[in-house]
Structures are given as structure tokens and as C-alpha cells.
Amino acid sequence: MAPGVGVVGLHEGATMVVALASGRVPPRSAVLAAACDPDPGKVAAAARAAARAARGDDAAAVDGARSEARARRERAARSAGRRVNWTTSYEEMLRDERVQIVAIYTPDHMHAQHIVQAFAAGKHVVCAKPLVNSVEGARKLVALLDHPSCKLLVGQSTRFFEPFQRQRRAFESGHLGEIEMIDAHYIHRMDWFYEKSDWSKSKNFDWVFGGLSHPLDLVCWYIGKIKEVSAVASKSHLAKKYGVETKDIYVAHLVSFQGKIARVMGHYGLKELPSARNSIECVIYGSRNTSMAQYHDMGYYYTQDDGTEVKEDPLYEKRSFYFNNEVHGMHYGEFANYVDYFSKFLQNPSESGYSPNLREGLELFCVMEALRCSANNAGTVVQVDKIRCDIGLKTVSRL
């Protein structure tokens, strides 16, 4: 029987509810079992959205995606009769025996406690990025690394977006050759986020965790454990206008233990220029070829061995699955992809494992915390092993 998923945090988590209810995730892989939020209004809204998705109201697609949309409607119809527990109590959801996977979309500073509770209840976890945003939270999760039965997947949505999956396949096939440098960024005007999430303006939230985690995860995915970092940061006019307590512009440099280098940039108060720069871009410079993957657009660019530049653009075909034919920036497809991937691993574990797991999430936290420390100290180079030591994670020198 497919694992039941319980979703907690029904703002961003409502997207996961729709991804499951709509049939984007095959019912044999995972099904929606419960959904929870302390706000009864969000619970009611998510229930209505799930009902619309199960009816197929969200599956009206452009011509190129009609067959895929029709298949989703059929999958949704097969799972529509299953009972969903809509609740305002996280504890009640954790007691639900039909819930085997807890999907966490609560505010960042609450992740650690919600993960600890889920593991204590014997549940597997999918947790939205960032996994944690404090040393204290990271220490709590280090204690779970040797849990005998529960697994955790970090919901790094960018990894599961179409162009980035194509880029990864190209790397693994050897098309790019040996990686020589990576240049990645995430830039996005966030006034809408400040207006809907008041907690994002406090010192409990920092864009190095909330935004920069996207390109940083991509870098770590490719060049491995990071040895040292440096960063500079400042505060945009927009952040000052909203009274944001932390910085929202970052430029960072990273060096891996293998000597690979990367540059990462984030800006969350800019006037966007989408025709020139996509919100998220990852450029990989390899010894054989170069490639670039994009989000929100679905562009994937790469060179052939003879120098020919190729662009793949599956947006027309994939818009319904990934964006629900709504504003580009929704995450229906990515959420469906990663819960499907994780559930399949849980049902049929393999020696190769899955990624990003709990340890990888903690490694990324160490990189982000080191960058935050560097930016707060005028760009001083910080050894990431210092942060690993602070949270109780084995340093690379001791591995």
C-alpha cells in the first residue's frame, strides 16, 4: 500500500496538498492522508483546493500537455475516495496511523521541533528547505542521524525542476566533463513575502537560509563538501522599507575540499529583469562543455562538443504539471517529483540511497551558517569545519 502523507503548514504546504490530490503523484506511490495548520481558515481553504484538484478542475491544459493532464485526472479519480484528516492539531496528525510521511512546510525556525516530533512518532519526513536556520536547531537534528528507522528528505525543490534534472543527467552522463567552476544565483523581489509572512521580517529569518539555500544546494550537489567560504552582504531599500532585521543581498565564494570553486549570489529586494536573468540560474563550466538551467522559465542551454549551442524549452509541454497553468513560480511539479522519488525509495530501498538526506541537509546548514558569519564579519574567510564542530557533526578532517 502506498504511504500516506500528512502535510503540516498549509500556506506553501497547500501546494503539496494539490500535488497529491490532483494525481501528479501516482496513487501507487503516495496518497494524501492528512493536512494540518493552526489556522482553521487555511485548513478549510486547503480542503477546497484538494476537492477541486481531485475533480480535475486544475487540469485544463494547453494542447501539448492534454494527454498528461488526462492521465492526472484519471489518477486523481482513483484516489478521490480516500478519507483525508483535516485538522488544526499537529499532535492529532502524528497519531494518525495512516500517515507514514510528514511533509513540513511551517516557518523555518519551527522545522527542527516539528522534525523531532515526527521522528518520535515513527514518521518519515519531507521538510521544505531550509532544513534548519539555527545552530540550536541543527544540534537537535544531529541527534537524529542514527535513528534506526525514520528517514528524512530535504525538499530542495530546484533539484526537482525539469531543467535542473536535465542538467544533472548531462553531468552524470559525462557530457560536461570535469566541473571547473559553478556560477549560481537566486534573485527575487520579496515584498509579497513580507506582506504574507510577518515572521520573515524578524531576526529569526535570514535570506542566506530562506533564499540562498537554493543555489547553495546546487553547488554542494556538484562539487561536494565545502572547505571554506567568504561572503559580503547588505540590505536593500525594500528590506529597509519593510523593517526587515537581517540582510537580503549576498555575494558568496565557496571552495570545496577537492579545490573546486563556485560563486553564488542572492538579491531579494531588486526590480527584476526576467528577460535577461531568470530567478534561479545555475551555470556549470566543465572541461568538456558548459550548461545553464533556469527557473522560472524552463530553459536548459548547453554546448555540444563542436561548440554548437543548444536550447531545450519544454515549458509548453510541462507548464500544466509544474505550474498548474498559474503564475510561474508555483511548485506543484517539483513537490510531486520529490515526494514520488522519496516514497519510491521508502518502498524499495537501494544501496545508492537518496538525496538530499538529513546529513546533506545538515552539511548545507553548515555552509549557510559559515556564509552568514563571514558576511557579518566583513567577508572574512570561514572554515566550514568550525560550524560542523559547533553542531556536533563530524568534521571532514575526521572523516
JOKAGI-V891799 format. One record per run of one state. SS is the DSSP state (~ for helix, > for strand, _ for the rest). FROM is the first residue (numbers start at 1). TO is the last residue. If there is no record, write none. Layout:
SS&FROM&TO ; SS&FROM&TO
This chain:
_&1&2 ; >&3&8 ; _&9&12 ; ~&13&21 ; _&22&29 ; >&30&36 ; _&37&39 ; ~&40&55 ; _&56&62 ; ~&63&79 ; _&80&84 ; >&85&87 ; _&88&89 ; ~&90&95 ; _&96&98 ; >&99&104 ; _&105&107 ; ~&108&120 ; _&121&123 ; >&124&128 ; _&129&134 ; ~&135&142 ; _&143&151 ; >&152&155 ; _&156&156 ; ~&157&160 ; _&161&161 ; ~&162&172 ; _&173&178 ; >&179&187 ; _&188&190 ; ~&191&196 ; _&197&197 ; ~&198&201 ; _&202&206 ; ~&207&210 ; _&211&212 ; ~&213&223 ; _&224&225 ; >&226&234 ; _&235&236 ; ~&237&241 ; _&242&248 ; >&249&256 ; _&257&260 ; >&261&267 ; _&268&279 ; >&280&286 ; _&287&289 ; >&290&295 ; _&296&298 ; >&299&303 ; _&304&308 ; >&309&313 ; _&314&314 ; ~&315&323 ; _&324&331 ; ~&332&347 ; _&348&356 ; >&357&357 ; ~&358&375 ; _&376&381 ; >&382&383 ; ~&384&391 ; _&392&395 ; ~&396&398 ; _&399&399
